[in-house]
Each structure stands twice: as structure tokens, then as C-alpha cells.
Amino acid sequence: MNISIKKRDILWSYGSMALTMVVNLLLLPLYIYFFTPDMVGLWYVFISIGSIALLFDFGFSITFARNITYCWSGAQELKAKHVAFSESKEVNFSLLKAVLKACQSIYAILGGSALVLMYTLGMYYIGSLVSPSSRWEGYIAWAAYGFGIFLNLYYSYYISFLRGVGAITLANKSIVYARLLQMVFTIILLLLGFGIIGASIGYLIYGLGFKLFGHSYFYKYEHIGEKLRSATNLVTTSTADIFRTIWYNAWRDGIVSISNYISTQATIIISSFYLSLAQTGMYSITIQLTTAVAVVASTLYNTYQPAFQNAYITKDQPRLRELFSFSVTLFIVIYWVGIFGLWLVGLPLLNMIKPNYVISDTVLWGASIMQFVIYYRNCYTSYFSCTNRIIYVKSFILSSVMGLVLSLVFMELFDLGILGLLGGIILSQLMYNSWYWLNKAHKEMEMNWIESIVKGIESALSKVKR
């Protein structure tokens, strides 16, 4: 079955991201008002641990979404590497049923393992942070928050399910409605005096809400629930076999995510060893601001990935070239428009709020170039992941390690400060990843870079005229 991305899919993708930011901004002053200073600190410890716990996914969500798209596009089998091209384009519900069952089983194991660690080591750690008088409050809050993490991790497979079949709008609706539930329940519980326990229950409500909305939307979409129930078990592949097939690329996707983290967020940790606290703070804020711009610019490209996969497996090369060119060209435009907006509007506003806190133009543009090099490279390596080939994992590992080494050399031996830190990351990517994967992708799609940009502009203009 064909997957097409519509305007509402794009709007809901941006809306979901924007609402998450708005909810966090609205709740922040409430946390500060209703929590004691110690509880504010404890809350952000919860968030930090939760971010680490979600790494238990380790690439499975990306890989499962990709393979569900293959089933939805008519694939008769799944391969650890490459794809079985589809001729009929009819959904293989027997194979899809087996993949969904394997996905649920694997996420139950991942979520359960995370929950055990959070309720043992995590509970012990939380107890060591709070005073005896607040210990039970901390334990209860962590119990609720930890179970919320479990729900978010376990039921995140609905994102893979919905994105895999191209139901982008419904995936984002699930997130939006669950986030609104979280906000409403959190505000009510804070007003009732439940403090950090109320905020933790609100987070747990988000997990429950996402499960309810995700389950309902997925099984009603294109009558999937009815078709799965009536699907005969023609596939003899076991859950263990599917796991082995999925794991071949899942761990590679996980390593790539870690490499991306090292090349961007880990530099903040390094900066603290060589820069003053004020400089580290300035660098951290600059990285967060430019990352936000890059994430916004990448949203369109990420939204189109199920359509890329669908076009590839059905051998629709003209459609693949058009979709790829359109999304990459728009990424370039949105990113640099966002950076110029940050430079012309964002920094002056920041200076008005905090006059003695100045981010230099040099640091902003250096960080902007670094983020562009990394995210633009990701557009092209994602093309290969859409074809079930994570062939770039070794070069990512080497580049991230080389970037750290170069940054340390530039800062330690040449005393180049923030520019040395940024320069090391940029150079490590320009040496190989930034040109090799771009060139290889264009060769496979039988078009050069200029042709891709021209095709992207033409596609964008035609969509505007509709």
C-alpha cells in the first residue's frame, strides 16, 4: 500500500513538537512556585534519569518502524540487510502480525528491565539525595515517575506502528492529546497541594494517555485491527527469528545515536574542563538554541521517511528522488532561515533579558555550522537507513572519536577555547562523512547535487501552488 505524506501530517508534526515545548514552558514556573528549591532540583534529577532510561530503546523504535513500513508496502519477507522488493504493493498482514507481536514482546522485556533498575538502584539513589524528612515524598514521587518512564518506553512501540504504516497525523495526535492530559492533571494536582508527587503522577498520566490514544488510532486506521484478527498465520517466522533480523540493524542504529550525542551534547561536558563556568554556560545555551533550530528544520525530513521507504521498496525511483530532493532542500532553507532569525531576533532578546550575558556572533555561527554539518549529513545517511543499510556506523564511530581528540588538541595545545572545540567536531565530519555519503546517495539515485536542489525547489513551488 502506498504511503503519501499530506499537509496535515506536516502540520501535526510541527504542532506536536511545538506543544511539547509550550507545555514544558508553562509547567516550569509552576514547578518553581509549588516546589521547594530542593524538590525543583530533585525533579530535574528525575528528568535526567528518565532520559537515560529511555536509551534502553537502543534503536529498536527506528528499526521496527522501518520494517513495519516494508510489511505495509507488500514485502513478503524481512531481511537483516537490504530489502525484499515488493511487486504487488498489497499489505502482508500475516508478516505484519508477526512483527507487531515481536515488537510488543521485545518492548515488554526492555520496559521491564528498565523498571527493575529504576525501582532498585534508582530508588536507592533518590533516597540518598533527599533529607530524611522528605524521603517518603521522594520515594512516592519516584515510584510514580518511574512507572511513567516504563509506560513511555513500553508503549512507545505505538509510535513505530503508526509511523510505519504512514499514519503520521495519528502518531502526533496521540502525543498531543496525551501531553494535554499531562498538563491538565499536573496543574490540578499541584493546586491541590500534591507537589512533586502530583507532577510525577501527571507524567504517569501522559504514558497512560499515549497508550490509550495510540492503541485506538492504530487498530482503527485502515481497519488494521479487523484485518490482523482475520489474518491467517502463513508466516512461520518465530519471534526469536524476527528479533535476530531486527537486531542486526537495531544495535547499529543505537550506536549511531550515541555517536551523534558525542558529536553534539557531549561537547558541553568537555567544555566544562577547559572553560570558565560563564563560558561553559554561554556555549551550552548556544548549543541548545542551534539544536532547537536543527530539530525544527529536520522535522519535515523525518516526517517523510516512511514515504521514502515505501517508494524505495516499491521501486518508484522518480517518486523517491522527488521526495528526497524536496525534503532535503527544505531542510537547508528552514535551517538557515532559523539561524538568521536566531541571530537577528533571538540574541537581542536574550541580551534584553540578561544584559550581561552575551553570546558572541563568532560562537553562534561556529555552532550553527557544526550543527548544519551534522544534521545535513544525517539527511543523506538516513537515505541508506531507509533502505535497511546502516553502512555508515563505523565512519560515525571514528568521526565522533576523532572529533573529540581534535577538540581536545585544539583546546589543550593551541588554547583555542570554544572555537577549537567546535573546529574539532567540524573538521572530523568534513574529512569523510560530510562528502562521502552525500556523493554515494546521489550516485544511487542517479542525480547530482545541483539537480537535487533544482528538483527540490520545483517540487516546493508546485506544492505551494496547489
Beta strands, then each sheet from edge to edge (+ up, - down):
end
